Amino acid sequence: MVTNIQIGFLLLRQLLDEDTVVLEVVRGNGKIIIASMYFDINRQIKDDLKKIEAIIQHAKGAGVLLAIDSNSRSTSWHDTQTNSRGSILEEFLTTKHLYLMKEKTTVTTLLNNQGSSNIDLTVIYNHILKAVEHWEVSNQESSSVHRIIKFAIGQGSWSRKNHGNK
């Protein structure tokens, strides 16, 4: 939910598909790219990583925030185990200099009748890392087996000029 009427959005149709929605968000001189992505467990994760690369390339240095149902597990994001998809994603995040927002907490991002895990990720690229604040997995009731992840972006400014020098 966006509560600031001074923020504009543009749907980036060239980057969307049945599992990915990408928005360009503009406030003043600042621009960030925000995507919601689903990594189908029945698809090779490398196909989804190509989508991330396309988003970063389109951003041309702007900040990027990715909300991902990764269907991958890793102790790097405080899951109880690391699977092969998690290992591949870990390496990708490291080599692409992507940052993971994940606090260690007893509240997992997914809870269903098969158990719980931390497969839902918030991934940050570039200068907006310092602008993402108050990240948390909520205990608030949801109509999904995925828990609500809350955060704020840019309570101050998130333009490249301001965050590049901090």
N, C-alpha and C positions, 0 to 999 in steps of 0.2 A: 504494500500500500504506500502510495506517495502522498505526503501531506503538504507539499510545497508547490504552489501554483506557478512559480517561476521556473519550473523544470519542464523541458520539452522532450518528447519521445519520437523516435522514428523507427518503425519496424524494418529490419534489414532482411527483406524477402530473399535476397540472393544467398543468405546463410541459413535459412530455416529449412526444416524438413519435418517429418512426422514425429521426431524425437528431440528437436532442437528449436527453440525460439530465441531470437537475438534482437535486442533493442539498442539503439544509440540514444543515450541520455545526455541532454545538453542543459547546462545552467550557466548563463553568462558566457565567458570564454572557455569554460571547462567542458570536456566531453569524456564520457566513459561508455564502454560497451558492456552490457549486461546480458548474460545468456542463461537460460534454463535448459538443462540437457539431461536426457535419459540414455544411459548406456545399457542396451538390451543384453541380458545375460546370454542369449543365444547368438550374439554377433561377436565377432572378433573385436577386442577392445582397441586394437590398433586402428580400426576403421573410425572409431569415435575420437581417437587422438588426432587423426587427420582433420576432423572438424574443429578441434581446438586450435590447431595450427592455422587454419583458414581464418578463424576469428581473430587471432593475434595479428596475423598479417594484415587483415582489414583495418585493425585498430590503428596501425601506423604510429605506434608510440603512445597512444592514449591508454588510460587505465582500462583494465578488463576485470570483471567479476563474473565468475561462473558458478552457478548453483547446479550441482551434478548429483543425480542418483546414479552412482558409479557401478553398482552391483559388483564391487570389488572390496576386499577386506585387507587391512594392513595394520600392524601394530604402530605404524607411523602416525596413523590418525586414531589411535587409542582403541582399536578393535582388539579382540582377544587372540586373533590369529592373522596370518598373512597368507593369502592364496595367490595363485599365479597371476590373476588379473591385477591384484594389488601390487605385486612386485613390478609388473610392467608399468603400471600407473605411477608408482613411486619414482622409478627411473626417469620417466617422461617429465614429471613435475620438476625433478632436480635438474635435468639437462636443459629445460626450457626456462629455468629461473622463475618458476611459479611458486607462490606461497599458499600454504594451506591454513585456513582459519579453523582451529579446532582446539578447544580447551579440554583438558582431562576432566571428565565428569562421570558420575554414575548414571546419568541419563543418556541412553543411546539414541541414535537418530532413527532407528527402525525397531519396532516391537510388534511381533505377530505370534501366531500359535506355534511356529517353528523355532522361536527364540528371538534373540535381539542381536543387533550389530550396528556398526557405524559406517554404513555404505553411502550416506548422504554427505557430500563435501561442498565446502565453499572455498573456491580457489581464486586467488588474486594475482594479477599481473601488473607490474609497473608501479607507478607513483601513487596509486590509490591505497596501497597497503596501510599507510598511516591514517587514511580517511575512514577506514572501516572500524567502527567502534561498537562496543556493547554486544559482541557476538555471543549467542547462547542457544542451546537446545532447550526448548520450552516444554514444561510439563502440562501446558494448556491442552485441553481436549481437542482432538482433531478427528475428522471423518475418515482419515487415512491411517494405515499402519506406520506411515512415516510421520515423525514428530515435526512440529513447526520449528524452523530455525529462524531466529530473530537477530537483526543487527541494524545499525544505523550507518549511513554513508554521509560523510561530510557535514558533521554538525558545525564545522567551520567551513573552510574552502577545500575543494578537491581539484582545483585546476593544476596543471602540470607546473606552471611557474611557481606556485606557492609550495608544492610538495617536493619538487626536484632539489631544493636547496636545504632541506632539513636533514 
